[in-house]
């Protein structure tokens, strides 16, 4: 119990607090309250960018420089987005690509993305982070694999640093253009020496392994149909050297099976294993078409996965059986995917989508709201190798949290379980969103000073990229 004279930075009172999301079944709330994972009518104290303490209203809270009355609202850990392509909001809902398969969609948009530069990358990252914050996301990775010009990830980190958003930059890469049997045009690929040299530079310049870091770097060759086998191996070795995470797309589309067998003589998962990626530092996007035996092998190797519900549905593919993977001990997180495939960067919506897809696939008891919230918090934190500090609100965790507000009338009658009501009866958005204890949304409004200037510049950049100028 904190001493009465302790003074913290921020105290949130009058809240239903989820410290750690877990549980299923009709008694999930009672179990969570009894175990101390949830607190009804509670308070949570934040200090120096960390969770200081939490407790029920019956116990004294520390004094605080700032007090926020949550008004009975739900408080959860900030959601964590583990797969995105932020630059793609420059081609959101691009009409010529809306009805294509994955490969057709990519082939239509690659030539547009060849126009990316530092300015458009900065603008798209800024807009993506603002959109994510509104949906309760406090940490995001971003898979930036199109590099027609240098220093694009530098521009991303400039935007996230200005905002104060926790970020894991994924230095993506593509080496196989159409002329080499790959999918992308030559204008958006790079040679291996350039990729590895820039990866070293980014790790040296921006990767912060220290506790409480705001920026980290992962290495992320795009996919087997756009990079060489040698760059996959070299990237895995570089990640081992610098102790950083690895990320790629894997088993997203049935066409990938055909391509892998024709080009590599192996299934995608076999290829992934052979190039040295089946390690605990790897997390993979989508992972829809692994066999039962492959699922077991990757889970045993410590690989984790990200489900991207809206993207899977819009591109009309299948989706990962998240609960089956989780039952094997594989951490599964949630991602928005690119804003041109999911056409939205709303992590609350993706969390709800994960719950609905699981139930649609495996029946009404397949996934609860708490299990979906666990995917979007603890599961996603595990994807990023950040479980000790984010994805929960136990004392010592990073002070990344959301006070939620649901749409008017949507909670009328939702009286028995605030977590189920939050996810079933939305939409919901952040009323207050704090990252490292700093409010980036207050009373439902973004506090980002540059946003008014960024939006018209983003509109001009998007119009130019789409050929509308």
C-alpha positions in Angstrom: 0.0 0.0 0.0 1.5 3.3 -1.0 2.2 5.7 1.9 -0.3 8.6 2.3 2.4 11.2 1.6 3.4 9.7 -1.8 2.6 12.1 -4.6 2.4 10.7 -8.2 2.0 12.4 -11.5 -1.5 11.1 -12.4 -4.3 9.4 -10.6 -7.3 7.9 -12.5 -10.3 7.3 -10.2 -13.8 5.9 -10.5 -12.9 3.3 -13.1 -13.4 -0.4 -13.9 -9.8 -1.4 -14.5 -8.4 -4.4 -16.4 -4.9 -4.8 -15.3 -4.4 -8.0 -17.3 -6.9 -9.5 -19.8 -7.6 -13.1 -19.3 -10.5 -15.5 -19.0 -13.5 -17.1 -20.8 -16.9 -18.4 -19.8 -19.9 -16.9 -18.0 -17.9 -16.5 -14.8 -14.8 -14.9 -16.4 -15.5 -11.5 -14.7 -15.9 -13.0 -11.3 -12.7 -15.0 -11.7 -10.8 -11.9 -12.9 -12.0 -9.8 -9.9 -11.2 -12.6 -7.5 -7.7 -13.0 -8.9 -7.0 -9.3 -8.9 -6.7 -9.0 -12.6 -9.6 -6.6 -12.7 -10.8 -3.9 -10.2 -14.3 -2.7 -10.0 -14.7 1.0 -8.8 -10.9 1.4 -8.7 -8.1 3.8 -9.1 -4.7 3.5 -10.9 -1.7 5.8 -10.2 0.9 6.6 -12.7 4.3 8.1 -12.0 7.5 8.8 -14.1 6.0 7.0 -17.1 5.2 3.8 -15.2 2.3 2.3 -13.4 2.8 3.1 -9.7 0.0 1.3 -8.0 -3.7 0.4 -8.3 -6.5 -0.5 -6.0 -10.2 -0.4 -5.2 -11.9 2.8 -3.9 -12.0 1.3 -0.4 -8.2 1.6 -0.2 -6.5 5.0 0.0 -4.9 6.2 -3.2 -1.7 8.4 -3.4 -2.0 12.1 -3.8 -1.5 13.2 -7.4 -0.5 16.3 -9.4 -3.4 15.5 -11.8 -6.6 13.5 -11.1 -8.8 12.2 -13.9 -12.3 11.0 -12.9 -13.1 8.2 -15.3 -16.8 8.5 -14.6 -17.2 4.7 -14.3 -15.6 4.1 -17.6 -13.5 1.0 -18.5 -9.7 1.3 -18.3 -7.5 -1.2 -20.1 -3.9 -1.5 -21.1 -3.2 0.3 -24.4 -3.7 -1.9 -27.4 -0.6 -3.0 -29.4 -0.6 -3.1 -33.2 1.9 -5.7 -34.5 1.4 -5.5 -38.3 0.9 -2.4 -40.4 2.0 -0.6 -43.5 1.4 3.0 -42.6 2.4 4.5 -45.9 -0.6 2.7 -47.5 -3.0 5.3 -46.1 -1.9 7.4 -49.1 -3.8 4.9 -51.3 -6.7 4.1 -49.1 -9.7 2.6 -50.9 -7.9 3.1 -54.2 -10.6 2.3 -56.8 -8.6 0.4 -59.4 -7.4 -2.1 -56.7 -10.5 -2.7 -54.6 -11.7 -6.0 -56.1 -8.4 -7.7 -56.7 -6.8 -10.8 -55.1 -3.7 -10.2 -52.9 -1.3 -10.5 -55.8 -3.5 -8.4 -58.2 -3.9 -5.8 -55.5 -0.2 -5.6 -54.9 0.6 -5.4 -58.6 -1.8 -2.5 -59.1 -0.3 -0.5 -56.2 3.4 -1.1 -56.3 3.9 1.4 -59.1 2.0 4.0 -57.1 4.1 3.4 -54.0 7.2 4.0 -56.1 6.5 7.7 -55.5 7.2 7.5 -51.8 9.6 10.0 -50.4 10.5 11.3 -46.9 7.7 13.9 -46.9 4.9 11.5 -47.8 6.3 8.8 -45.4 6.4 11.3 -42.6 2.8 12.4 -43.3 1.4 8.9 -43.7 3.1 7.8 -40.4 1.8 10.8 -38.5 -1.8 10.2 -39.8 -1.6 6.5 -39.0 -0.4 7.1 -35.4 -3.2 9.6 -34.8 -5.8 7.2 -36.2 -4.4 4.4 -34.1 -4.5 6.5 -30.9 -8.2 7.2 -31.4 -8.8 3.5 -31.4 -6.9 2.9 -28.1 -3.6 1.8 -29.6 -0.5 3.1 -27.7 2.3 1.0 -29.4 2.6 0.0 -33.0 5.1 -1.7 -35.2 5.2 -0.8 -38.9 6.4 -3.0 -41.7 8.0 -0.5 -44.1 9.3 -2.6 -47.0 9.0 -0.2 -50.0 12.2 1.9 -50.3 12.3 3.7 -53.6 14.3 6.4 -51.8 16.6 6.5 -48.7 15.8 7.5 -45.2 12.1 6.7 -45.2 12.3 5.0 -41.8 14.1 8.1 -40.4 11.0 10.1 -41.5 8.7 7.6 -39.7 10.7 7.9 -36.5 10.6 11.7 -36.8 6.8 11.5 -36.8 6.4 9.0 -34.0 8.9 10.9 -31.8 7.1 14.2 -32.4 3.8 12.6 -31.3 5.3 10.7 -28.4 4.0 7.3 -29.7 5.7 4.0 -28.7 7.0 2.5 -32.0 8.9 -0.5 -33.4 10.2 0.3 -36.8 10.4 -2.7 -39.1 13.2 -2.3 -41.7 11.5 -4.1 -44.5 13.1 -5.0 -47.8 12.5 -6.4 -51.3 15.2 -7.7 -53.6 13.3 -9.8 -56.2 11.6 -7.6 -58.9 9.5 -8.9 -61.8 12.6 -9.4 -63.9 14.0 -11.7 -61.2 10.8 -13.8 -60.9 9.4 -11.7 -58.0 6.2 -9.6 -57.8 7.3 -5.9 -57.3 8.6 -3.7 -60.1 12.3 -2.8 -60.1 11.6 0.7 -58.9 10.8 -0.4 -55.4 13.5 -3.1 -54.8 17.1 -2.7 -53.4 20.3 -4.7 -53.6 21.3 -6.8 -50.6 24.3 -4.7 -49.6 22.2 -1.5 -49.4 19.6 -3.3 -47.3 22.0 -4.8 -44.8 24.0 -1.6 -44.5 20.9 0.5 -43.9 19.7 -2.1 -41.4 22.9 -1.7 -39.4 22.6 2.1 -39.6 19.0 2.1 -38.3 19.8 -0.2 -35.4 22.8 1.9 -34.5 20.9 5.2 -34.8 17.5 4.4 -33.4 17.1 1.0 -31.6 16.8 1.5 -27.9 17.0 -1.8 -26.0 16.7 -0.1 -22.6 13.6 -0.4 -20.4 10.9 2.2 -21.2 12.2 2.7 -24.7 10.0 4.7 -27.1 11.6 3.4 -30.3 13.0 0.0 -31.3 14.0 -1.5 -34.6 13.2 -4.9 -36.1 14.3 -6.4 -39.4 11.6 -7.5 -41.8 12.2 -8.8 -45.3 8.8 -8.5 -47.0 7.9 -12.0 -48.2 9.3 -15.0 -50.0 7.9 -13.8 -53.3 9.8 -10.5 -53.1 13.1 -11.3 -51.4 16.0 -13.7 -52.1 16.8 -16.6 -49.9 20.2 -15.1 -49.2 18.8 -11.9 -47.8 16.5 -13.9 -45.5 19.5 -15.8 -44.2 21.7 -12.7 -43.8 18.9 -10.8 -42.1 18.5 -13.6 -39.5 22.2 -13.5 -38.8 22.1 -9.7 -38.4 19.2 -9.9 -36.0 21.1 -12.4 -34.0 24.1 -10.2 -33.9 22.2 -7.2 -32.6 19.5 -9.0 -30.6 16.6 -7.4 -32.5 13.3 -8.9 -33.6 12.5 -10.5 -37.0 9.2 -10.1 -38.9 7.8 -11.1 -42.3 4.6 -12.2 -44.0 4.1 -16.0 -44.0 1.4 -18.3 -45.4 -0.9 -15.5 -46.2 -2.3 -16.6 -49.5 -2.8 -19.9 -51.4 -0.8 -18.4 -54.3 2.2 -18.3 -51.9 2.1 -22.2 -51.6 2.2 -22.5 -55.4 5.0 -19.9 -55.7 7.1 -21.5 -53.0 6.9 -25.0 -54.5 7.7 -23.7 -58.0 10.6 -21.4 -57.0 12.0 -23.0 -53.8 10.8 -26.6 -54.0 9.4 -26.3 -50.5 6.3 -25.2 -48.7 6.4 -21.7 -47.2 6.9 -22.9 -43.6 9.7 -25.3 -44.7 11.4 -22.5 -46.5 11.0 -20.3 -43.4 12.6 -22.9 -41.2 15.4 -23.6 -43.7 16.5 -20.0 -43.8 17.0 -19.8 -40.1 13.8 -17.9 -39.1 12.1 -20.5 -36.8 13.3 -18.8 -33.6 11.7 -17.0 -30.6 12.8 -13.6 -32.1 10.4 -14.1 -35.1 6.8 -13.1 -35.5 4.9 -13.5 -38.7 2.0 -11.7 -40.2 -1.3 -13.5 -41.1 -0.1 -17.2 -41.0 -3.3 -18.6 -42.5 -2.2 -21.7 -44.4 0.1 -23.6 -42.2 -0.7 -27.3 -41.7 -1.4 -28.7 -38.3 2.1 -30.2 -38.2 3.7 -26.9 -39.3 1.7 -25.1 -36.6 3.1 -27.4 -33.9 6.7 -27.0 -35.2 6.6 -23.2 -35.2 4.9 -23.0 -31.8 7.6 -25.3 -30.4 10.3 -23.1 -31.9 8.8 -20.0 -30.2 7.6 -18.2 -33.3 4.5 -16.0 -32.7 1.9 -14.7 -35.2 -0.3 -11.7 -35.9 -3.9 -11.9 -37.1 -5.2 -9.1 -39.3 -9.0 -9.7 -39.4 -10.3 -6.9 -41.6 -7.5 -7.3 -44.2 -8.2 -11.1 -44.4 -11.9 -10.4 -45.0 -11.5 -7.5 -47.5 -9.0 -9.5 -49.6 -11.4 -12.5 -49.3 -8.8 -15.0 -48.2 -9.0 -17.2 -45.2 -7.9 -16.2 -41.7 -5.7 -17.7 -39.0 -7.4 -20.0 -36.5 -6.1 -17.9 -33.6 -7.5 -20.1 -30.9 -5.9 -23.2 -32.4 -2.5 -21.5 -32.5 -2.9 -20.2 -29.0 -3.8 -23.6 -27.7 -0.4 -24.8 -28.9 1.3 -22.1 -26.8 1.9 -19.7 -29.7 1.4 -16.1 -28.8 -1.0 -14.5 -31.3 -1.4 -10.7 -31.5 -3.5 -8.4 -33.6 -2.6 -6.0 -36.5 -4.4 -3.6 -38.7 -2.4 -4.4 -41.8 -2.0 -1.8 -44.5 -4.5 1.0 -44.7 -5.0 0.2 -48.4 -6.1 -3.4 -47.7 -8.0 -3.0 -44.4 -8.8 0.6 -45.3 -8.8 1.5 -41.6 -6.3 1.7 -38.7 -8.7 1.0 -35.9 -7.3 -1.6 -33.5 -10.6 -1.7 -31.4 -12.3 -2.8 -34.6 -9.6 -5.4 -35.3 -10.0 -6.8 -31.8 -13.7 -7.1 -32.3 -13.1 -8.7 -35.7 -10.8 -11.3 -34.1 -13.5 -12.3 -31.6 -16.1 -12.5 -34.3 -14.0 -14.5 -36.7 -13.1 -17.0 -34.0 -16.8 -17.5 -33.1 -17.8 -17.7 -36.8 -15.2 -20.4 -37.4 -15.4 -22.4 -34.2 -18.7 -21.7 -32.5 -20.1 -19.2 -29.9 -17.8 -20.3 -27.1 -14.7 -20.0 -29.2 -13.5 -16.6 -28.0 -14.6 -14.1 -25.3 -14.0 -10.4 -25.3 -11.3 -10.9 -22.7 -9.5 -13.4 -24.9 -9.6 -11.0 -27.8 -8.4 -8.2 -25.5 -5.6 -10.5 -24.4 -4.6 -11.0 -28.0 -4.5 -7.2 -28.6 -2.5 -6.6 -25.5 -0.4 -9.5 -24.0 -0.4 -11.4 -27.3 0.8 -8.4 -29.3 3.3 -7.4 -26.7 4.8 -10.9 -27.0 5.0 -10.5 -30.8 7.3 -7.5 -30.2 9.3 -9.1 -27.4 8.0 -6.4 -25.0 5.9 -8.4 -22.6 7.6 -7.2 -19.4 6.6 -3.6 -20.0 3.5 -3.3 -22.2 0.3 -5.2 -22.7 -0.6 -5.1 -18.9 -1.0 -2.6 -16.1 0.7 -4.2 -13.2 3.0 -1.9 -11.1 6.2 -1.2 -13.0 4.6 -1.5 -16.5 4.8 1.3 -18.9 2.0 3.8 -18.3 0.3 3.1 -21.6 -3.5 2.9 -21.0 -6.9 3.8 -22.4 -10.0 5.2 -20.7 -12.7 4.0 -23.1 -15.8 5.8 -24.3 -18.4 3.9 -26.3 -20.7 5.4 -28.9 -23.9 7.1 -27.5 -26.6 4.5 -26.6 -24.3 1.6 -27.4 -23.9 0.6 -23.7 -27.6 1.1 -22.8 -28.6 -2.2 -21.1 -25.0 -3.5 -21.0 -25.0 -3.9 -17.2 -23.5 -7.3 -16.3 -19.9 -7.3 -17.8 -18.2 -4.1 -18.9 -15.5 -5.9 -20.9 -18.0 -7.9 -22.9 -20.1 -4.8 -23.3 -17.1 -2.8 -24.5 -16.3 -5.2 -27.4 -19.7 -6.5 -28.3 -21.6 -3.1 -28.3 -19.4 -0.6 -29.9 -17.9 1.2 -31.6 -15.6 2.4 -28.8 -12.8 5.0 -28.9 -10.3 6.4 -26.5 -11.7 9.1 -24.2 -8.2 9.5 -22.6 -5.2 7.7 -24.1 -1.9 7.9 -22.3 1.5 6.8 -23.6 4.3 6.8 -21.0 1.9 8.6 -18.7 1.4 11.5 -21.2 -2.2 12.1 -22.4 -2.2 12.1 -26.3 -6.0 12.1 -26.2 -7.9 14.1 -23.6 -11.7 14.1 -23.4 -11.9 12.4 -26.7 -9.7 14.9 -28.6 -6.2 14.4 -29.9 -3.6 16.7 -28.4 -1.3 16.5 -31.4 -0.3 20.1 -32.3 0.9 19.4 -35.8 -2.2 17.5 -37.0 -4.0 20.5 -38.5 -0.9 21.2 -40.6 -0.3 17.5 -41.5 -3.8 16.7 -42.8 -3.9 19.0 -45.9 -0.3 18.1 -46.7 -1.3 14.4 -46.5 -4.3 15.0 -48.8 -2.0 16.6 -51.4 0.5 13.8 -51.2 -2.2 11.1 -51.5 -3.7 12.9 -54.5 -0.3 13.1 -56.2 0.4 9.4 -55.5 -3.0 8.4 -56.9 -2.5 10.5 -60.0 -5.4 12.8 -59.2 -3.4 16.1 -59.5 
